[in-house]
Amino acid sequence: MPLQMTNPAAARITVVGGANMDVGAKTQTPLLPGDSTPGHIHYAPGGVGRNIAENLARLGSAVALVSVVGADAFGRDILAHTRSVGVEVAGVQMLAGQRTATYLSMHGPDGDMALAVNDMAILERLTPDLLVAKNTMPAHTDVLVLDCNLSVPTLAWLLEQATQPVFVDAVSVAKCQRLVPVLGRVHTLKVNRIEAQALCGTVVGSVDDARRAALALYGMGVQRVVLSLGALGVAWCDADGSTGARSASAVPVVNTTGAGDALLAGLVHAHVQGLSLPHCVEYAMACAEITLSSTFANAPDLSHAAVQSRLAAVAA
């Protein structure tokens, strides 16, 4: 049954994190190391934080993005596009003399990412001093969303300052380690299998392993944990220490980039409507499944109505 939501824009959400230009390539045949492979190349605004903000806006949430871009063509494109989809971008600083963050990914014919290179040095400029000096944080926020592209000092400062629930995307194995000293301040942590392994030190090879890992992260201080297992679905641990799991539905996979960002956006959007964590996961998985079937990291057809239709189709 579709999950009922009312007044989706009532809550104010602020996302602080990466905003970059995604340059993606998908080959028609398997990638051959050291050789040129026919395929398609496209670019579009991306970045974990920015993607989450765009997805939230497409779902109907009132959302502001806080980030940094360079004073260059990529930076101007990112601002124009993000504003056009309904995200407030007054908190995105354009820094002269800096290069806008860029993410280059290569995908085989199955849509899975084969390799990627990220150039995110500009995010080191997103410091607590800059946030204070430029007064970039909105005056009122009901939910704060952070990604681990942020530096250790910035993550710690934002978590220490927060009085509202904070959702965090782990981003990568290397970057999720930045959370270790402040895990106890995280309301909801979204991780994938290898990020969970890196944080709690246990192998995650099955759904049962994932439930145990989520519980272990809960024991490390996180209030709620959502652990994505790709084709196996999602496992979680709620604020009372109870665990659960939901299987993934079969969808045609066009591109895996952005599915995790859509998952977190769905979790946040459902949370501000007062849904329980299992129902938030159900809603979020529908967001991710729509995104998996899109060429782009942000599915243009993602909307609350599209998610409801997806949920109805899965339940039928």
C-alpha positions as CSV (number, residue, x, y, z in Angstrom):
1,M,0.0,0.0,0.0
2,P,1.4,3.5,-0.9
3,L,2.6,5.4,2.2
4,Q,0.4,8.4,2.9
5,M,2.2,11.8,3.4
6,T,0.7,15.2,3.9
7,N,2.3,18.7,3.6
8,P,5.7,17.4,2.4
9,A,7.3,20.9,2.4
10,A,6.4,21.7,6.0
11,A,9.8,20.9,7.4
12,R,13.0,22.8,6.4
13,I,16.0,20.7,5.5
14,T,19.6,21.8,5.1
15,V,22.2,19.7,3.3
16,V,25.9,20.5,3.8
17,G,28.3,18.6,1.6
18,G,29.8,18.0,-1.8
19,A,28.7,19.8,-5.0
20,N,30.6,18.7,-8.1
21,M,30.4,18.1,-11.8
22,D,29.9,14.4,-12.6
23,V,31.5,13.2,-15.8
24,G,30.3,9.7,-16.6
25,A,31.1,7.2,-19.3
26,K,29.2,4.0,-20.0
27,T,30.7,1.5,-22.5
28,Q,28.8,-0.7,-24.9
29,T,31.2,-3.6,-24.4
30,P,33.3,-4.7,-21.4
31,L,36.1,-2.2,-20.5
32,L,39.6,-3.2,-21.8
33,P,42.5,-1.9,-19.7
34,G,44.9,0.1,-21.8
35,D,42.5,0.4,-24.7
36,S,39.8,2.7,-26.0
37,T,36.3,1.3,-25.6
38,P,33.2,2.7,-27.5
39,G,30.6,4.2,-25.3
40,H,28.7,7.3,-24.3
41,I,29.9,10.2,-22.2
42,H,27.8,12.7,-20.4
43,Y,28.2,15.3,-17.7
44,A,25.7,16.6,-15.1
45,P,25.8,18.4,-11.7
46,G,26.5,15.9,-8.9
47,G,28.1,15.5,-5.6
48,V,26.7,13.5,-2.7
49,G,25.3,16.4,-0.8
50,R,24.0,18.2,-3.9
51,N,22.4,15.1,-5.2
52,I,20.6,14.5,-1.9
53,A,19.4,18.1,-2.0
54,E,18.1,17.8,-5.6
55,N,16.3,14.5,-4.8
56,L,14.7,16.1,-1.8
57,A,13.4,19.0,-3.9
58,R,12.1,16.6,-6.5
59,L,10.2,14.8,-3.7
60,G,8.6,18.0,-2.5
61,S,10.8,18.9,0.5
62,A,11.9,22.5,1.2
63,V,15.7,22.2,1.1
64,A,18.7,24.4,1.2
65,L,22.2,23.4,0.1
66,V,25.4,24.7,1.7
67,S,28.6,24.0,-0.3
68,V,31.4,25.6,-2.3
69,V,32.1,25.7,-6.0
70,G,34.8,27.4,-8.1
71,A,34.2,30.6,-10.0
72,D,34.3,28.7,-13.3
73,A,31.9,27.2,-15.9
74,F,31.3,24.0,-13.9
75,G,30.5,26.1,-10.8
76,R,28.0,28.3,-12.7
77,D,26.3,25.3,-14.3
78,I,26.0,23.6,-10.9
79,L,24.4,26.6,-9.3
80,A,22.0,27.3,-12.2
81,H,20.8,23.7,-12.4
82,T,20.5,23.2,-8.7
83,R,18.4,26.4,-8.4
84,S,16.2,25.4,-11.3
85,V,15.1,22.1,-9.6
86,G,13.9,24.0,-6.5
87,V,16.9,23.9,-4.1
88,E,17.8,27.1,-2.2
89,V,21.5,27.8,-3.1
90,A,22.2,31.0,-1.3
91,G,24.5,29.0,1.0
92,V,26.7,27.8,-1.9
93,Q,29.8,30.0,-2.0
94,M,31.6,30.6,-5.3
95,L,35.3,30.8,-4.5
96,A,37.6,32.7,-6.9
97,G,40.8,30.9,-7.9
98,Q,39.5,27.5,-6.9
99,R,38.5,24.6,-9.2
100,T,35.0,23.2,-8.9
101,A,35.0,19.6,-7.6
102,T,34.8,17.0,-10.4
103,Y,33.9,13.3,-10.3
104,L,34.8,11.1,-13.2
105,S,33.3,7.6,-13.4
106,M,33.5,4.7,-15.8
107,H,30.7,2.1,-16.1
108,G,30.5,-1.1,-18.0
109,P,27.5,-2.3,-20.0
110,D,25.8,-3.6,-16.9
111,G,25.7,-0.1,-15.4
112,D,28.1,-1.0,-12.5
113,M,30.9,1.4,-11.8
114,A,34.3,0.0,-12.8
115,L,36.4,2.9,-11.6
116,A,36.2,6.5,-10.6
117,V,38.4,9.5,-9.8
118,N,37.4,12.4,-7.6
119,D,38.9,15.9,-7.5
120,M,37.3,17.3,-4.3
121,A,40.1,19.5,-2.9
122,I,37.9,22.6,-2.9
123,L,35.8,21.1,-0.1
124,E,38.7,21.7,2.3
125,R,37.8,25.3,2.0
126,L,34.3,24.6,3.5
127,T,35.5,25.3,7.0
128,P,33.7,26.4,10.2
129,D,35.3,29.8,9.8
130,L,33.8,30.2,6.3
131,L,30.4,29.0,7.4
132,V,30.4,31.6,10.2
133,A,32.0,34.4,8.2
134,K,29.6,34.0,5.2
135,N,26.6,33.3,7.4
136,T,25.8,30.4,5.1
137,M,23.7,28.2,7.4
138,P,19.9,28.9,7.2
139,A,18.4,30.5,10.3
140,H,16.0,27.6,10.8
141,T,16.5,23.9,10.0
142,D,14.4,21.0,11.1
143,V,16.8,18.3,9.8
144,L,20.5,18.6,8.9
145,V,22.0,16.3,6.3
146,L,25.8,15.9,6.1
147,D,28.1,13.9,3.8
148,C,31.6,12.7,4.7
149,N,33.2,14.7,1.9
150,L,33.4,17.4,4.6
151,S,36.6,17.7,6.5
152,V,37.0,16.3,10.0
153,P,36.9,19.7,11.7
154,T,33.8,20.8,9.7
155,L,31.9,17.5,10.4
156,A,32.7,17.8,14.1
157,W,31.7,21.4,14.3
158,L,28.4,20.9,12.5
159,L,27.5,17.9,14.7
160,E,28.5,19.7,17.9
161,Q,26.4,22.8,16.9
162,A,23.3,20.8,15.7
163,T,20.2,20.8,17.9
164,Q,18.1,19.0,15.2
165,P,18.3,15.4,13.9
166,V,21.4,14.9,11.8
167,F,21.4,12.4,8.9
168,V,24.9,11.4,7.6
169,D,26.0,9.7,4.4
170,A,29.2,7.8,4.9
171,V,30.3,8.4,1.2
172,S,33.3,6.0,1.1
173,V,35.5,3.6,3.1
174,A,38.2,6.2,3.5
175,K,35.9,9.2,4.3
176,C,33.6,7.4,6.7
177,Q,36.5,7.1,9.2
178,R,36.1,10.9,9.8
179,L,32.9,10.1,11.7
180,V,34.5,7.8,14.3
181,P,35.0,10.5,17.0
182,V,31.5,11.9,16.6
183,L,29.3,8.8,15.9
184,G,27.4,9.4,19.1
185,R,26.0,12.7,17.7
186,V,24.6,11.1,14.5
187,H,20.8,10.5,14.4
188,T,20.7,8.4,11.2
189,L,23.8,7.0,9.5
190,K,23.5,5.6,5.9
191,V,26.3,3.2,5.0
192,N,26.9,0.5,2.4
193,R,28.4,-2.9,3.0
194,I,32.1,-2.0,2.8
195,E,31.7,1.3,4.7
196,A,30.0,-0.7,7.5
197,Q,32.8,-3.2,7.5
198,A,35.4,-0.4,7.8
199,L,33.6,1.3,10.7
200,C,32.7,-1.7,12.9
201,G,35.4,-4.2,11.8
202,T,33.0,-7.1,11.0
203,V,32.6,-8.8,7.6
204,V,29.2,-8.1,5.9
205,G,28.5,-10.9,3.5
206,S,24.9,-11.6,4.1
207,V,21.7,-9.9,5.3
208,D,22.2,-11.4,8.8
209,D,25.7,-10.0,8.8
210,A,24.3,-6.6,7.9
211,R,21.8,-6.7,10.7
212,R,24.6,-7.5,13.2
213,A,26.8,-4.7,11.7
214,A,23.9,-2.2,12.0
215,L,23.5,-3.2,15.6
216,A,27.2,-2.9,16.2
217,L,27.1,0.7,14.9
218,Y,24.2,1.4,17.1
219,G,26.3,0.1,20.0
220,M,29.0,2.6,18.9
221,G,26.6,5.5,19.6
222,V,24.6,6.0,16.3
223,Q,20.9,6.4,17.1
224,R,19.7,4.7,13.8
225,V,21.6,2.9,11.1
226,V,20.5,2.1,7.5
227,L,22.8,-0.3,5.7
228,S,22.5,-0.7,1.9
229,L,23.3,-4.1,0.5
230,G,22.7,-3.4,-3.2
231,A,20.8,-6.2,-4.9
232,L,20.2,-7.9,-1.5
233,G,18.2,-4.9,-0.2
234,V,18.6,-2.9,3.0
235,A,19.1,-3.8,6.7
236,W,18.7,-1.4,9.6
237,C,18.8,-0.8,13.3
238,D,16.3,1.4,15.0
239,A,16.7,3.8,18.0
240,D,15.5,1.0,20.3
241,G,18.2,-1.4,19.1
242,S,15.7,-3.5,17.0
243,T,17.0,-4.7,13.6
244,G,15.2,-5.5,10.4
245,A,15.8,-6.0,6.7
246,R,13.9,-5.6,3.4
247,S,14.7,-7.3,0.1
248,A,15.3,-5.3,-3.0
249,S,12.9,-5.4,-5.9
250,A,14.2,-6.4,-9.4
251,V,14.7,-3.3,-11.6
252,P,16.5,-2.7,-14.9
253,V,19.9,-1.2,-13.8
254,V,21.0,1.6,-16.2
255,N,23.4,3.4,-13.8
256,T,24.3,2.7,-10.2
257,T,25.7,6.2,-9.5
258,G,23.3,8.2,-7.4
259,A,21.2,5.4,-6.0
260,G,22.6,5.7,-2.5
261,D,22.0,9.5,-2.6
262,A,18.4,8.8,-3.6
263,L,18.1,6.3,-0.7
264,L,19.2,8.9,1.8
265,A,17.0,11.6,0.4
266,G,14.0,9.2,0.7
267,L,14.9,8.4,4.3
268,V,15.0,12.1,5.2
269,H,11.8,12.9,3.2
270,A,9.8,10.1,4.9
271,H,11.3,10.9,8.3
272,V,10.0,14.5,8.3
273,Q,6.6,13.1,7.6
274,G,6.7,11.1,10.9
275,L,7.0,7.6,9.3
276,S,8.6,4.8,11.3
277,L,12.1,3.6,10.2
278,P,10.8,0.5,8.4
279,H,8.4,2.7,6.4
280,C,11.1,5.2,5.7
281,V,13.3,2.4,4.3
282,E,10.4,1.2,2.1
283,Y,9.9,4.7,0.7
284,A,13.7,5.2,0.3
285,M,14.2,2.0,-1.5
286,A,11.6,3.0,-4.1
287,C,13.5,6.3,-4.6
288,A,16.7,4.3,-5.2
289,E,15.0,1.8,-7.6
290,I,13.7,4.7,-9.7
291,T,17.2,6.2,-9.8
292,L,18.9,2.9,-10.8
293,S,16.7,2.8,-13.9
294,S,17.8,6.3,-14.9
295,T,20.8,7.4,-17.0
296,F,21.5,10.2,-14.6
297,A,22.6,10.2,-10.9
298,N,19.4,12.3,-10.3
299,A,16.5,10.7,-12.0
300,P,14.5,13.5,-13.7
301,D,11.2,11.6,-13.2
302,L,11.8,11.2,-9.4
303,S,8.8,12.6,-7.5
304,H,6.6,11.7,-4.6
305,A,3.9,10.5,-7.1
306,A,6.4,8.3,-8.9
307,V,7.5,6.8,-5.6
308,Q,3.9,6.1,-4.6
309,S,3.3,4.4,-8.0
310,R,6.5,2.4,-7.5
311,L,5.3,1.3,-4.1
312,A,1.9,0.3,-5.4
313,A,3.5,-1.7,-8.2
314,V,5.7,-3.6,-5.8
315,A,2.8,-4.3,-3.5
316,A,0.6,-5.6,-6.3
